[in-house]
Amino acid sequence: MGLLYALLIGAAAGWLAGKIMKGGGFGALINIILGIVGGVVGNWLFGVLGIHIGSGIVGDLITGVIGAVVVLFVAGLFKK
């Protein structure tokens, strides 16, 4: 159940990050995959910085979106 939760939150985070980046995305499917990776990156990044956004779905989604935006930004640098 935890894996399914992580995939759903990551997918939603990737979709939202694609909308935030406007043109910096790679299409819906790749943005969703990068959102799943971004959730991991966001959790790691906030852990290193000692930041705790909150708990529950909203906190996980915010963390995932921020991580996905970072991943999309870095991936966009390599896209050019």
VENHU-V125209 format. One line per field, one symbol per residue. ss: DSSP state (H for helix, E for strand, L for the rest). phi: phi as a letter, one per 30 degrees, with the letter a starting at -180 (. if undefined). burial: 1 if it has 16 or more other ideal C-beta (glycine too) atoms within 10 Angstrom, else 0. A space follows every 10 residues. Layout:
ss = ???
phi = ???
burial = ???
This chain:
ss = LHHHHHHHHH HHHHHHHHHH HLLLLLLHHH HHHHHHHHHH HHHHHHHHHL LLLLLHHHHH HHHHHHHHHH HHHHHHHHHL
phi = .ddddddddd dddddddddd dhjddbjddd dddddddddd dddddddddi cbdlcidddd dddddddddd dddddddddd
burial = 0000010011 1111111100 1001110000 1111111111 1110010000 0000000001 1111111111 1100100000
